[in-house]
């Protein structure tokens, strides 16, 4: 249990004593005044209200405890909205890296999908990525932030096989949307350039099945009809080569309008052309007219306000005493009813108000201040870290979430570890010089989170993503080479004394050797990815 105002809790005994003493003095004065009138009236006054000082002291004690704002336990909060079910299906094949639209087809798809999420707040959203195979990344949820996080991670390297299997994604979209039982419309929004891996007849057949299942289809075209090459860039964004087929010829890719129109006609859907500048707005206008149904979301709230318990106890005690001894108790009852209103309300904290106002940086500072005062310390650190993460203050978020991860509450510790894993992924993207360090930390945090909740699909996905982004381990060469670091144990190698000599800068030949080694390693990694993709595809089948 914690209190919003611990100082009031410490003052509660003093307040109770003061109220009791005041009531005792008032009773004594009443008896003295009655004695002046007549001895009989004095005896009557003395016989009544003997327990009043003690009762009023207890009532004051309970009321002050209520004003201190006790919080205890957790509860489930259910929010209801009117929503439809919509699934994004994004093509992540290598043809989507073509740059005939800015910055490229895939990034434009992600950008338009993110904008659409902002306009569909409250709707149930899901995400499927597809290339040679189709993958459900996020089932239907009202958490748009989770969908945006998965969208940002989309990359062709996530797919185990190349090409664009449009038939598979249509089938999986129908399956995912078919699991809903609401009366609202179900929509599949497909982002693709139309370069299909499978046959047109199979795609048309699946689009007709989608229509029969009652799913609305919206196809968002990406790319242009003119043939362009597919650039392959290194980690710095420099083009190193262009995508080649199995025979070594440079691949040419173009938008396939014939395939896209056939899909739309078979599914009785709508095509949003690539030439439309505001594709997200066009899709939003389409879904605005669709049918929505009520939906609810349940979340768990920690440290529920319990001020009503001592306030209710104080009110009941006064009512009982009023029934037994009417008079002064009525005045005290009116005072407590009028005076403890703020305790029942328990206004939002400064951090909660800052978050509601759209100021995550200010919210993080406010939550850290609450943690420093000892107010729900673990929860305050978690809230501060999450707000700082949203504000992009990664260093602040790391320190706060690390404190929250020490909590004894398994649910809170899981959320803190999960956010630390996400923070590691974001930091690796922002600082490529420490990318390996941040990815190692992300993997470690996400594994700890999965130990607490082994069924967490989000933690599993982010762990796999972090593993994929980690560079492969360096190949082991011959023993004892000049590039081998000295042992850290108690060996007698002379290399251990090297730090005693003055350090000199790298020579030009040493620098060139390191750069050549890094370039060779990058080429080997890229070649290994190409071999893996080609091994997973049948001969003669496109892998872009």
VEXPA-48773 format. One record per atom (N, C-alpha, C): x, y, z. Coordinates in steps of 0.2 Angstrom, whole numbers, plus 2048, in hexadecimal, padded with zeros to 3 digits. Atoms other than C-alpha are relative to their C-alpha. Last residue first. Example, Ala and Ser with C-alpha at 12.3 -4.5 7.8 and 13.67 -1.06 7.14 Angstrom:
BEGIN
7FC7FA7FF8447FB8247FC8058038047FA80083E7EA827804806800
//
This chain:
BEGIN
8007F97FF83F7CB6EA7F98038007FF7FF7F98437B96EB8008078027FE7FA7FE83B7B46DA8018018088057FC7FC8397A26D78038068028047FC8058447996C97FB8058037FC7FD80684A78C6D57FC8047FC7FF80580584078A6E58038037FA8047FF8068437976F38017FA7FB8078017FE84A7947047FB8007FB8018077FE85B7916FE7F97FE80280080480685B7A16F57FF7F98018067FE8048567AB7047FF7FB7FA8058037FC8647A270F7F98017FC8008078018717A57017FA7FD80480280180786C7B87008007F87FF8077FF80086D7B97137FD7FF7F98048057FC87E7B17137F98018008008068048847BD7057FD7FA8038057FF80687F7CC70F7FF7FA7FC8078007FD8887C571F7FB8017FA8018077FF8987C17147F98008038018038078977D370C7FE7F98028067FE8028967DB71E7FE7FC7F98058047FC8A47D07247F98027FE8008078028AF7D67157FB7FC8058038008068AB7E87197FF7F97FD8077FF7FF8AF7E672B7FC8007F98038067FC8C07DE7277F88018018018058058C47EB71A7FD7FA8038067FE8048C07F97277FF7FA7FA8068017FC8CC7F07347FA8027FB8018077FF8DA7EE7277F97FF8048038038068D88007217FF7F88018077FE8018DA8067337FD7FD7F98048047FB8E97FB7367F98027FF8018078028F18017267FC7FC8048058008068EE81372A7FF7F97FE7FD7FE8068F681173B7FB8007FA7FF8058058EB81174A8048037FA8068008048EE81E7588027FA7FB7FF7FC8068FC81A7657F97FF7FC8048018068F98157778018047FA8047FA8029088177837FC7FE7FA7FD7FC80590E80678A7FB8057FD7FC7FC7FC9067FF79A8048057FB8037FA7FE8F77F97908058058048017FB8069027EC7877FD8068037FC7FA7FE9077E37977FF8057FB8037FD7FA8FA7D57958038078028057FB8039017D27837FC8038067FE7F98009107CB78C7FB8057FD7FF7FD8069067BB7908038078007FA7FC8009087B57A18028037FA7FB8028048F67AF7A48068048007F97FF7FD8EC7B47B38057FD7FB7FF8047FA8DB7B77AA8078018028027FC7FA8D67C479D8027FD8078048037FB8DF7BC78E7FF8058067FC8047FB8E67C87817FB7FD8057FF7FC7FA8DB7CD7728037FC8068038047FA8DE7C37628018048068067FD7FF8E27CF7537FC7FD8067FF7F97FE8F47CA7537FA8048027FE7FB8048F07B87528008078037FA7FC7FE8F17AC7608018057FB7FF7FE7F98E579E7598068058017FA8047FD8E079E7478018028077FA8018048CF7A67438057FC8037FA8017FC8BE7A674B8067FE7FC7FD8078018B17AE7418067FF8037FA8008058AA7BE7498027F87FF7FA8007FC8987BB7518068007FB7FD8077FF88A7C07458068008047FC8038058837D27488037F98017F98017FD8747D47538057FE7FA7FC7FA8018657DA7498077FF8037FF7FF80885D7C87478058067FF7FB80580285F7C575A8028017F97F97FE7FD8577D675E8057FB7FE7FE7FA8048487D27528078028037FE8038078467C075A8038067FC7FA8047FF8467C876B8027FD7FA7FB7FB8008397D57658077FD8027FE7FC80682E7C875F8068048007FD80580582F7BD76E8028037FA7F98017FD82C7CC77A8037FB7FB7FC7FA80281C7D176F8087FF8027FF8008088157BF76F8058067FF8017F98038167BE7828028007F98057FF8058137AC7877FF8067FC7FD8048058237A97927FB8017F980680280481D7B779D8027FD7FA8067FE7FC82A7B97AB7FA7FF7FD8008057FA8387AF7A37FA8028048038068028337B97938007FA8058087FF8008377C979B7FD7FA7FE8027FF7F98497C37A07F88018008008067FD84B7BE78E7FE7FF8078068038038467CF7888007F98028067FE7FC8527D77947FA7FD7FD8008027F98617CD78E7FA80280380180780085D7CF77B7FF7FD80780780180285B7E277D7FE7F88018047FE7FB86C7E37867F87FE7FF7FE8057FB8757D97787FB80180780480680286C7E576C8017FA8058077FF7FF8727F47757FC7FA7FE8017FF7F88847EE7767F98018017FF8067FD8847E97637FF80080880680480287D7FA75E8017F98038018047FA88A8047677FA7FB7FF7F98027FD89180D7587FF7FB8067FD80680488080C74F8077FE8037F97FF7FF87881875C8037F97FD7FD7F97FF86681B7588078018008017FD80686180A7518038078007FC80380686980175F7FF8047FA7F97FD7FF86180D76C8057FD7FA8007F98028508097658078038008018008078537F67678008077FD7FA80280385A7F87788008007F97FB7FA80084B80377D8077FE7FD8017FC8068407F47778048068007FE8048068497E87837FE8057FA7F87FF8018487F57918027FC7FA7FE7FA8028357F678E8088017FF8028008078337E378F8028077FD7FB80380483D7E479F7FF8007F97FA7FC8008327F17A78067FD7FC8017FA8058227E87A18078048008018028078287D87A98008067FB7FA80280282D7E07B98017FE7F97FD7FA80181C7E87BB8077FF7FD8037FD8068147D77B88038077FF7FE8038068207CE7C47FD8047FA80780180481D7DB7D28027FD7FA8028077FE82D7DA7DD7FA7FE7FC8068017FC8347E97D37FF7F98027FF8037F98467E97CE7FA7FF8047FF8078018417EC7BC8027FD80680680380083A7FD7C18017F87FF8028007F984C8037C57F97FC8017FC8047FD8527FE7B47FE7FF8088028078018438067AC8047FB8048068017FD8488177B47FD7F98007FF8007F985A8167AF7FA7FE8047FC8067FE85681079D80180080880580680084881D79B8047FA8028048007FA85482B7A07FB7FA8007FC8007FA8618267937FC8008077FF8077FF8548237858047FF8077FB7FF7FB84C8347868027F98027F98008038428317768068018057FD7F980183283877E8078007FC8047FD80582982777D8038077FE7FF80480683881F7867FB8037FA7FA7FE80383782D7938027FC7F98017FA8038258297968068037FD8058008068288177987FF8077FD7FC80380683781A7A37FC7FF7FA7FB7FB80382D8267AE8047FD7FA8047FB80481E81A7AF8058067FE80380380782980C7B47FD8057FC7FB8018058328177C17FE7FD7FA7FE7F980382281D7C88067FF7FC8057FD80581B80B7C98028067FD7FF80480682B8057D37FB8027FA7FA7FF80382A8147DF8017FC7F98008058058188157E28067FF7FC80780180281B8267EA8007FA7FB8028077FD82C8257F27F97FF7FE8037FF7F98308387F07FD7F98037FC7FD7FB83D8347E37FD8018067FC8057FE8318297D98058028068048057FC8258377D88047FB8038017FC7F98328437D27FC7FC8057F98017FC8378357C57FF8048068008077FD8248357C08077FF8048058007FB8248487BD8007F98047FD7FC7FA8348487B37FB8008067FA8047FD82D83A7A88038038068038067FC81C8437A68067FC8038037FD7FA8258537A07FE7FA8057FA7FE7FC82E8497937FF8038077FD8067FD81E84078E8078028047F97FE7FE81585078B8047FB8037FB80180580584C7828078028017FF7FA8047F985478E8057FF7FA8067FF8047F38437948008067FC80180580580583F7987F98017FC7FB7FE80680884F7A17FF7FB7FB8027FA8037F884C7AC8048027FA8068028047FD83A7B07FE8067FC7FD80480680F8417B57FA7FE7FC7FD7FC80580784E7C08037FD7FA7F97FD7FE7FD8427C98028047FB7FA8038037EA83F7C68078048027FE7FD8067DE8457D38067FD7FD7F98028017D883A7E18038027F97FE7FE8077C683D7E08077FD7FE8038058047C18347F08028017F97FD8077FF7CE83E7FA7FD7FB7FB7FA8018037C984F7F28037F98018018018077B784C7F88067FF7FC7FC8058037BD84A80A7FE7FE7F97F97FF8007B785A8118057FB7FD7FE7FA8047A585C80D8088007FF8028018077A084A8138028067FB7FC8058037AC84C8227FD7FF7F97F97FD8027A585D8278047FA7FD8017FB8057928578268078027FE8028048067968488318008047FA7FA80380279F85383E7FF7FC7F97FB7FB80279085E83F8067FD7FD8027FD8077848508408048057FD7FE80480578F84884E7FD8027F97FA7FE80378C8578598037FC7FA7FE7FA7FD77A85385B8068027FD8007FA8057738428598028068037FF7FA7FC77A8348657FF8067FB8018017F87758238608008068048068047FE77082684E8007FF8078067FB80177E83384C7F97FD8028007FB7FA78B8278537FA8058008028047FA78681A8468008048068078028017878278387FD7FC8068037FA7FE79882D83E7F87FF8007FF7FF7F979F81C83E7FC8068028048057FC79881982D8008018078067FE8017A08298267FB7FB8048017FA7FC7B182582D7F88028008008027F97B08138267FF8068058068037FF7AB81A8158007FE8088057FB8007BA8268157F97FD8028007FC7F97C681981B7FA8058008018057FA7C080E80C8018038078078007FE7BD81C7FF7FF7FB8068027FB7FB7D08207FF7F97FF8028048037FB7D48107F67FE8058068017FB7FA7DC8167E67FB7FD8058067FD8017E28077DB7FE8048068017FB7FB7F48037DC7FA8047FF7FD8027FA7F67FA7CB7FF8068057FD7FA7FD7EA7FC7BD8037FE8077FF8017F97E77EC7B28038078037F98007FE7E07EE7A08008008087FF8017F97D07E97988078018027F98027FE7CB7EF7878018008077FE7FE7F97B97F07808087FD8017FB8047FE7B17F076F8038028077FD7FF7FA7A17F77688067FB8028048037FA79E7F57568048018067FC8017FA7A47FF7467FB7FD8068038017FA79D7FF7358047FE8068028077FE7A68077277FD7FF8078078018017A58197217FE7F88028047FC7FC7B581E7297F97FE7FF8028047FA7BE80F7227FB8048048038068027BF8177107FD7FC8078077FE8027C38287167FC7FA7FE8057FE7FB7D18217207F98027FE8038067FD7D88177117FC8028068058048047D98277077FD7FA8038067FC8007E18317157FB7FC7FC8048027FA7EE8237177FA8048018038078007F28247057FD7FF8068028017F97F58377057FC7F98007FB7FE7FC7FF83A6F57FF7FE8078037FC7FB7F582F6EA8058028068007F98028008296DC7FD8058057FA7FD7FD8028186E48018087FF7FA7FF8057F08156E08068028047FD7F97FF7E48106EE8068007FC7F97FF8017DA8016E88028078017FE7F98037CA7FC6EF8078007FF7FD7FB7FB7C27EB6F28018077FD8057FA8007B67E06E98028058058027FF7F97C27D16ED7FB8068018028067FE7C47CB6DB7FD8018088068028047C47DD6D47FD7F98038057FB7FE7D17E36E17F97FE7FD8028017F97DC7D46DF7FA8048028048077FF7DB7D56CC7FE7FE8078077FF8027DF7E86CD7FC7F98008047FC7FB7EE7E56D77F98017FE8018047FA7F57D76CC7FC8048058048058027F37E26BC7FE7FB8068077FE7FF7FA7F16C57FB7FA7FE80480480480B7E86C87F88028008078017FD8167F56CF7FC7FC7FB8057FB8028287F36C77F97FE8048078007FC8387EA6CC7FB8057FE8047FA8018487E76C27F97FF8038078017FF8557DA6C97FC8077FE8037FB7FC8677DC6C37F87FF8008037FA80486C7CC6BB7FD8048057FB7FA7FF8787C06C57FD8067FC7FB80080686F7B06BF8058068007FB8068008677AD6D08058007FB80480680085F7BF6D08067FA8007FF8048068687CF6D47FD7F98018028078008647DD6E08017FC7FA80880180286E7EC6DE7FF7F980080280480687F7F06E67F98007FF7FA8058028887F96F47FF7FC7FA80180580487C8086F68067FC7FE7FC8008078818127057FE7FA7FC8057FE8058748137148038017F97FF7F98018828127217FB8037FB8027FD7FA87D8007268008088007FC8037FA87F7FA7147FD8048067FC7FB7FC8727FD7068047FD8067FE8037F986B7F16F98058058037FA7FF7FD8627FA6EB8017FC8068018017F98547F26E18068018047FC8057FD8547F86CF7FE8008087FB7FD7FD8458016C68047FA8047FB8057FD8397FC6B98058048047FA80180382B8096B68057FC80480080580581A8056BD8067FF7FC8027FE80781D80E6CD8007FB7FB7FB80180681E8096DF7FD8037FA7F97FD7FF8118056EC8047FF7FA7FB8018057FE8016EA8078048027FC7FA8017F38016F98067FE7FC7F98018027E67F36F88038077FF7FE7FA8027D67F47038087FF7FE7F98008037CC7E47058028077FE7FF7FB8047BC7E37108088017FE7FB7FC7FE7BA7D27188018057FA8037F97FD7A97CA7178068058028008007F87B07B87167FE8068038058047FD7AA7B77048008008078067FD8017B57C66FF7FA7FC8038007FA7FB7C47BE7077FA8037FF8028037F97C07AE6FD8008058058088028007BF7B86ED7FE7FD8078037FA8007D17BF6F17F87FF8008007FE7F97D77AE6F47FD8068018048057FC7D27A86E37FF8028078077FE8017D97B86DB7FB7FB8048017FA7FD7EA7B46E37F88027FF8008027F97EA7A26DD7FE8078048078047FE7E57A76CC8007FF8078067FB7FF7F37B56CC7FA7FC8018037FF8078017A86CF7FA80580180580580280C7AA6DE7FC8027FA7FD80680081B7B56E27FC7FA7FD8028057FC8127C56DE8057FA7FF7FC8058038197D56D97FF7FA80480380580580A7DF6DE8047FB7FD7FE7FE8078137EE6E67FD7FC7FB7FC80480480B7EB6F78018037F97FB7FC8038027F27068057FC7FC7FA8048037F27E87098058067FD7FC7FB8047E57F07158067FD7FE7F98028017D97E271B8038057FB7FC7FD8067C97E87228077FD8007F98027FF7BC7E072E8038027F97FD8028067AB7E97308077FE8017FC7FB8047A47E97418037FD7FA8047FF8067977DB7478048067FC8047FA8007A47D47537FD8027FA8088028007A97C27537FC8068008047FB7FD7BC7C474E7F87FE8008018027F97C57B47497FC8058048068047FF7C17B87378007FD8078067FC7FF7CD7C77377FA7FB8017FF7FC7FB7DC7BC73A7FA8048028008047FA7D77AE72E8008058078078037FF7D27BA7208007FC8078047FA7FE7E37C37237F97FE8017FF7FF7F97EC7B27227FC8068038038057FC7E47AE7128018018078078008007E77BE70A7FD7FB8048027FB7FC7F97BD7107F98028007FF8027F97FC7AC7097FD8068048058057FE7F57B16F88007FE8078067FC7FE8007C06F77FA7FC8028058058018107B66F87F98038028067FD7FD81D7C36F47FA7FB7FF80680080582E7BD6F17FB8038048017FA80483C7B96FE7FA7FF7FC7FF80180783D7AC70C7FD8067FC7FC8068018407AD71F8017FE7F880380580383A7BF7208047FA7FE8048047FB8417CA72D7FD7FA7FD7FC8067FD84F7CF7217FC7FC8058008078048427D87168047FB8037FA8008048407E57248007FA7FC8018048078317EA72F8068017FC7FB8058008377F17418007FC7F97F97FD80082E8017408057FB7FF7FF7FD80681E7F873C8078037FF7FF80580581F7EE74B8018027F97F98037FE8217FD7578027FA7FB7FB7FC80281280574E8077FE8018008018078077F67518068057FD7FC80780280C7F67638007FF7F97F87FF7FF8088097658037F97FE7FC7FE8067F780675D8078018017FA7FC7FE7F17FC76C8048027F98017F88007DF7F87678068048027FF7FD7F97E47E67637FE8077FF8047FA7FF7E17D97558018038078078028007F07CD7547FC8078018047FE7FB8027D47517F87FF7FF7FC7FC7FB8107CE7477FC8028068047FB7FB8067C173D8058038057FF8017F98127BA7307FC8058038037FB7FD8107B671D8007FF8088058027FB81C7AD7137FD8058038028078038267B17037FB7FC8057FC8008068247C37097FF7F97FC8008058048177C87168068017FA7FA7FF8058157D27258007FA7FC7FD8068038047D272E8058027FC7FA7FF8057FE7DF73A8027F97FE7FB8058007EE7E17458058017FA7FB8008057E37EF74A8047FA8017FC8067FF7D37F07548047FF7FA8028068047CC8027538057FA8028068037FD7CE80F7627FE7FA7FC7FF8027F97DA81A7587F97FD8038048067FE7D88187468007FF8078067FE8017DF8297407FB7FB8028027FA7FC7EF8277497F98027FE8028027F97F08157427FE8068048078038007EE81C7307FF7FE8078047FA8007FE8277327F87FD8017FF7FC7FA8088187377FB8068018048047FB80180E7288018038078077FF80180681C71D7FC7FC8058027F97FE81881D7247F88017FF8007FF7F981A80A7237FE8078038068047FE8148097118008008088067FC80182081770D7FA7FC8028017FB7FB82E80E7157FA8057FF8018037FA82B7FE70B7FF8068058078028008298076FA7FF7FE8078018068048398126FC7F97FD8017F980280183D8237038017F97FC7FB7FE7FA8358296F97FD7FE8068037FB7FC82D8206EA8048018068037FC8058378186DC7FB8048048007F97FE8438126EA7FC8057FB7FF7FC8068417FF6E97FF8088027FA7FB7FF8437F86FA8018047FA8037FA7FC8317F06F88068058028027FC8058397E46EB7FD8078037FA7FC8028427DC6F97FE8057FB7FB8038048327D57018058057FD7F97FF7FE82A7DD7108057FD7FB7FC8038048187DF7098078028037FB7FC80380D7E67178057FB7FD7FB8058037FD7DF71D8058037FB7FC7FD8057F37EB7288047FA7FE7FA8038007E47E37318058037FB7FC7FE8067D57ED7368067FD8007FA8048007C77E87428038017F98008058057BA7F67458067FC8007FA8018047B78007557FE7FB7FA8038028067AB8087618057FF7FA8007FB8067B380A7717FC7FC7FB8048028067B28027838008067FA8027FA8047BF8047917FC7FD7FA8028028077C17F679E7FD8077FD8037FA8027CC7F97AE7FD7FE7F88008008087D27EA7B77FB8057FE8078018037D77ED7C98008007F98017FF8087E77ED7D37F97FE7FE8028058047EC7ED7E67FF8027F97FF8077FF7ED7FC7F17FD7FC7FB8008048067EE80F7F18027F98017FD8078007EB81A8007FE7FD7F98008038067E782D7FD8037F97FF7F98018027ED83780C8007FC7F97FD7FA8047DB83E80C8087FF7FE8028008077D582D8118028067FC7FD8068047E182B81F7FD8007F97FA7FD8027DB83D8258047FA7FC8017FB8057C98378258078027FD8028048067CD82782F7FF8057FA7FB8048027D683183C7FF7FD7FA7FB7FC8037C983E83D8067FC7FE8037FE8077BB83183F8068057FD7FF8058057C682984D7FD8027F97F88018017C88398568017FB7FB7FE7FB8057B583D8548078007FE8028028077B182C85C8028057FB7FC8068037BD82F86A7FD7FF7F97F97FE8027B784186E8037FA7FD7FF7FB8067A483C86C8078017FF7FB8038057A582D8788018047FA7FA8027FD79E8368878057FD7FB7FA7FE80479183F87D8077FE80380080180878383E8898068027FD80280780278383B89C8007FF7F97FA8057FF78D84B89F7FE7F97FF7FA7FE8047808568978067FB80180280280677284E8A18058017FA7FF80880077B8508B17FE7FD7F97F980180177E8638AC8017F88017FE7FF80776B8658A88087FE80080380680476785E8B98028007F97FD8067FF77386A8C27FD7FA7FC8038047FA76B8798BA8047FA8018078008017708878AE7FC7FD8058027F97FE78288A8B37F88008008008007F87848778B37FE8078028068037FE77F8778A08008008088057FC80178D88389C7F97FD8037FF7FA7FB79A8798A57FA8057FF8028027F979486989C80080680580780180079587188B7FD7FE8078037F98007A687888F7F87FF8007FF7FD7FA7AC8668937FC8078018058037FC7A485F8838018038078077FE8017AD86C8797FB7FD8048007FA7FD7BE8688817F98037FF8008007F87BC85687E7FF8078038068037FE7B785986C7FF7FF8078057FA8017C686486A7F97FE8027FF7FC7FB7D18568717FB8068008028037F97CA8498668008058058088008017CC8558567FD7FD8078037F97FF7DE85885C7F98017FF8007FE7FA7E284685F7FD8078018058047FC7DB84084F8008038078077FD8027E584E8457FB7FD8058007F97FD7F584984E7F98037FF8018017F97F283684A7FF8078048068027FE7EF83B8387FF7FF8078047FB7FC7FE8468367FA7FD8027FD7FF7FA8098378307FD8058058008067FC7FC8328238048018078078007FD7FA84481D8007FA8058007FC7FA80D84481A7FA8008047FD8047FA80C83480F8008058067FD7FA7FC80183E8028027FD8077FF7FA8047FD8327F48038068048047FA7FF7FF8237FF8028067FC7FC7F98008068127FC7FB8058018047FA800800800800804806800
//
